[in-house]
Every structure is written in structure tokens, then in C-alpha cells.
């Protein structure tokens, strides 16, 4: 598989290492200093593109890749206010777009656990849900895309919570998410249910970027065989 990497920071380099180890080839690397190289001639060398940049560039990169007809795996967060537009354009182009707030296999299993636990806790109003997430200081968005996904799963199950907020809250209708930025933390997400008699917690802690990178490469392998819009549930068959 020939891969175009859009974004060549720490995550891009981790994806490169995993991809090469699996026998794939990196044929294009796009970063801030060569953004103009994301063009028809260069992208034609690749079978699939993997995009990990930032909130301000992700949407334009996604739309450009769809325009150029390359299957795309996108892991950037903080741009989902324009996701519906990207989905519509993907359909118009008969393209392929895989998006996940987190590509780690462990995190996606954690998503399933979170949904199941929230369904159980919905019947027990004496427990109050709260969340905490910790990332490295270069993480540009807060809360993280993973935290938002977890929060939305909880809101779907626990109807007494109306929306999430990114600060401490005494309002029982608000699901609080506390964000911390501490180096060198790759990512920790904690869900806590507190009552007067006990607490219940589930925690996912990433030790490095290898899990995220491995999931992104797995998604790319999936993308070259498909048309449409997918997430990690489809990639992992969950």
C-alpha cells in the first residue's frame, strides 16, 4: 500500500514507522512548508492518504483529498462543525472518508465499555457522572475529540444530563469535562460516577502513540477497499 501522509509531526512520524514496519510505502509527506505539494500529480502516486494536522487546516485538507479522489483517513479533531459538509461532498464525489476522534484499538474498545456502563448507570440517579482528560501541551483543542465522543455517548444514555461543559459544574444537568495539558502525556481519559457511598471509575491511559498510529494504518488498509463514510466501529467490526 502506498500512503500519502498529510501532517508530518509526531503523529505522522509514528504512523510512518508503523506503516513501514508493516511493509507499506510512504510516497508523499505534506507539512506546513510544502502544503502546495498536495496536488493531483503527487497524490496520484498514493493509494490512500492519512491526515493528522490541526483544527484550522483539517477541513481544507479533507475537501482537497476528496476532490482529488484519494481514499482518506482523517484523525484531526476540532473541525467537526464542518463534518456534515465533508460527508455530503464525499457522497457527491463517490469518495472514501474514514473519520475517528481516536484510532487506538484500545480506545475504541473503551468507547464500547463507556456506552455500556452509561446505560447501566442511567437507572441509578444517585450517581453523578463527570469526566477528566489529560494530554500533552501541544494538544490544540480542549476538550479532546475523544473526550467529546465519550461525553456524547454518556448524554445519549443518561437523559438527566443535557449537555457537556469544559469546566467544573454544580449543575446536575451538565456533564463536566476537566481538561489538563501536561507533558509528556499522550492521553488519559477518565469517566467517574460518584455517589455518597462509593465511586465507580473507568480509565484509559495511552503509554505512547503506537496504538493510535497502528489503528490509523489499519483504517487505511480498510479504506482502499471501500467507498463511503466509515468510523472505527466498521474498521474493527464492533
N, C-alpha and C positions, 0 to 999 in steps of 0.2 A: 504494500500500500504506500502510495506517495502522498505525503502530508505537507500542506502549507500551514505554517504557524503564524497566526496574527496576534502579536503580542509576544515579546521575547524577554520578559522579565523573569523573575524567579520561577513562576508557574510555567512559563513557556519552556524554560530550560529543563525543568523537571519532566515535562511531557516529552521533550526531545529525548532525554535519557531513557525513559521507559519505552518509547516507540522504537528507538534504535535497538535496544536490547531485545525487543520482540521481532526484529527483522524488518521493520519498516524504514522508509527513507524520508528524510526531511528535504524537500526540494525548494522551499521558499520560506524565508523568515522576514516578517514585516514588523517594524517597530517605528517609533516616532521619527527617526532620522531617514527612513526610506518609505514612508507611507504611500508615495506615488507609485511604488512598485507593485501595489495591489491593483493589477490591471489584467485585461483579458489574455494578453500574451503570456504573462508569468503564471497566472492561475491555471492555464491550460496544462501546465506541467504536473499538476496535482490531481489526485483522485478525491481528496477531501480536505477541508480547511478546519482548523481548530482555533477558536477565537477566545483569548483571555486578555482583555485590556482593562478599560475603566469605564465608569458610568457615562463619561462625556463623549467617548469615541465608539462605544459598543454598537449603538443603533446604526450609525452610518456604516460601520464595518459589516454588520449583518445584512443591511439592504444592498450593499455593494456585492457581497458574495452571492446573494440570491439573484441579483441582476446578472452576474457573470456565470450563473448556472452551476456553481460548485456546491456539493453537499456540505453542510456547515454544522459543526458542534460549537455551541456558544456557552461559555461559563462565566461571562461577565455579569455582575449584578449592578443594581442601581439604575436600570434603564427600563424597567418593566411597565412604566406608564405608556410606553410605545409598543408594547409586545403585541397587542391586537393588530396594530398596523403592520407589523412584521409578519404576523401569521397570515393576514389577508394577502399580502404581497407574495408570500411563499406559495399560497394556493394559486394565485394568478400565474406565477412562473412555473408551476408544477415542480417546485423545488423540494429540497430536503432540509429541515431545520430541527436539530435536537437542542433543547434548552433544559438546563437543570441549575438550580441555585447551588447545588453541590454534587460533584461527580463521584465522591467517595462511596464505595460499595457499603462500607460500614455506616456512613451517614444515611444512606437510603434505607438500610435496614432499621436504623434509628427512627426514620420517618414513619415506618410501618408500626414500630413499637409505640411511638408517640400517639399516633391516631388510635390505636387500640386502648392504651391507658386512658386517654382523654374520654373515650366512650364509657369506660368503667367509672371514671370519676364524675361524670355528668350526673350520676344518680346520687351523689353524696355532696350536698351543698355546704356541708360544714368544712370542706376543704377549699382553700383559696389557691388558685394557680398563679405562678409567677415564673419569669424566665431570666436567665443570665447568659450572656455570650462574651467571650474573650478572644481577641485577635491581635495580631501584630500591629504596630503603629503605622505601617504603610497601608493598612486597610482603609480605603477612602470612604466607604459608606457605612452608616450605622443606623439601625441595626443591620446585621449581615443579612444577605439574601436567604441563607439557611435559617436564621432566626425568624425571619418573616414567614417562611414556609411552615416552620414548626408552629408559629403563633396562629396562622390561618387554619391549620389542622385542628388546633385546640378550639378556636372560635366556631368551627363547624360542628363540633360535638357538644361544647358547653355553652348553651344558649344564654345563660345569665351574663356571659362576657360579650360585650357588644363590639369592642374594638381594642386594638393594642396601642400602647403608648411607649415611647422610648425614654421613660423616666420613672422614678418612684411614684406610686399612686396609692391613695387610700380609698379610691372609688371602686366599689366591688364590681362595677360594670366594665372596668378597664383591666386589660391584661398587661401588666408591666413587663417591659424588657429592659434590663440594665446592660448597657454596653461598656466594655472596658477595652482599652488598647494598650497592650503590654508586650514588649519584645522579650523573647523571640517567638511568642506563642503562635503556632499555626492555626489553632482554632479549638475552642471548647464551647459546648452548648449544654446548658443545664435547665431541666424542667423540674419545678418543685411544687408540690401540693402540700400546703401547711394547714394543720388544724390545732385545736387546743391540746389534743392528746398525742399527736405524732406528726411526722413529716414523711412524705414519700418523694424520692428523687430519682430521676434517670439522667445520666450524663454521657455525652460522647466527647472524647478528647482525642484530637489528632496529634500524633507524635511527629509527623513530618508531612511533606507534600506528596509523597509517593502514592498514597491511597487516592488522592484527588487526580493525580496525573494518570494513574492506571485506569481509573474509571473513564476519563476523557478519551483515552486511546481505545478502550473497549467500545465507547459510544461511536467513535469514528469508524471502527470496523463494522458496526451495525449500520451506520448511516449510508455507506456506499452501496448497500443492498436494498435501500428503501426509498420511497417517495412519500412526503408528507411531513407532519409535525409530531415529534415524539419527545418523551422525557425518559428519565432513568428507570421508571417502572417498566416501560416497554423493553428497554435495553436489557434489564436484568430479569425480565419475565415475572415481576412481582404482581 
